[in-house]
């Protein structure tokens, strides 16, 4: 995130480190800007504007402020594992039970825009092409691979 690194440990906490290079020594330094109790779980967080969206160890989804780490909101339980990607101000998540959710990246509320059941079981990470307007999304189930075009509403 700019010149900072965000991390969320499975059995630890979430932290944001500012990375800087010293003027006189030219040595690199990582200084913790904030930390808090939120624990990530088997999913890469996504950053949209000044917020981190993170699937949690307690099976919930949360939005954190990049500035100070404050929790903007936390959802009810949404599933054990999520794979997430983003396109502009939307987040696409695929849960272990094969449910695909289109989520509004809104720091004021957790808002699911659409849901589709695409597989019975899927522990694979979503794959996305680099096409900006309508990227190709690849979803792997246990016995198939399907491609979709992502069109934001």
N, C-alpha and C positions, 0 to 999 in steps of 0.2 A: 504494500500500500504506500506508494510514493517511496520515501526513504525509510520505511518502517516494515517490520516483519510481525505478522500475527500468527500465534500458535494456540491451539486448544488441545490439551492433553486428555487422554482417555480417563485417567485416574488422578488427574491433577487439577489444573486450573487453566483459564484463558489468559493470555498475556499479549501485550503489544510492546515491541522493542523499537526504539529509534536508532538507526544506524548512522554513525557519523565518522568522519575522518578528521583527526586532529590537525591543527594548523602547523604546529612546530615539529611534531614527531611523524606526521603523516600516518600514524597508526590508526587502525579502525577500532571503533568502540560501539558496543551495543548497550544502550541504556533503557531500562524498563520504564515505559511511560505509565502503564497501569497493569494491574492484574485483578482478577476476580474469580469467583467460585465456579463459573460455568465450565462444564466438562464436555468436550466434543466426543463424537462416537463414529468411527469408521466411515467418515465422509469428509470430503474437502469442503471448507466453507466457501461462500461466494461473497464478493464485495460489490455493492452497488452504491455509487456516490459515497457518502460518508458513513455507510453502515455495513456491518458484517452479518450475514445470515448463516446460521449454524445449526446443524442437526445435533441433538444432545444425547448423552449417554442415557438419560432418563426417558428417551423416546419422544421428546418434544422438539419443537423448532423454535428458534429464538432470533431476535434482532438486537445487535449490540451497536452502540455508538463508537465509531473509530476514535473520536476525540477523547473520551474519558472512560470507555468500557461500560457505560451504564446500559442496563437492560431496558430496551424500549418496549418489548412485549415478549411473552412466551406462550406458545400454543398449548392446547390440550395434547395428549399423546397422539402421535401420527404414525408410529411404526418403528420397528427395531433398527432398520438400516435404510439410509437414503443415499442415492447418488444425485448430485446436483450440478447443473450448468446454468448459465444466464445468457440472455439476449436482451440487450438494452435494459429496460426496467422490469423484466419478467424473469422468473426463475422456473426452471423445469426440474422436477424431482421424480425419481423412480424409486419406489420402495421395494423391499425384499419380496413382498407379496405380488409384485407386478403392477402396482397401481401407479399411473403417471399423473402428476399434478402440475398444473400451470398456476403459478403463484405470483401475485402482484408484489413487487419489491417495494413495499410501503412501510416506512418506519413507524407509522401510527397504528397499524393493525395487521393481523395475519388474515389475508384474504386469498382464498383459493378461487381462481377464475374458472377453472374447468378440471375435470377428472375423467380419466379413461382407464379401464382395466385392460392391460395389454398382454399380460402373461400370468401364469399361475405362480411362478417362482422366478425371481431374477435378482441375482446378487452381483451382476456385472455393472460396471460404471457406464453411464451414458457416454457415447462418443458423438462428437459434433464436428462438422466441417467448418472451414474458415469463411464460408460465404456469408457476408454481413446481413443481407436483407432477408433471405430465407434459407438458413443453414440446413444441411442434411443431418438428421439425428439417427444414430444407429442404436437399436435396443436389442440386447441379447437375452433371450429366455434360456431355459435349460436345454431346449432342443431346437431353437430357431434363432435367426437373425433377421430383423425387420428394419427397413429404412423409412423415415418419414420426413416431410418438409415442415419446418417450424415457422409458422406465420403468427406473429404477435397480433393480439386483437386490436 
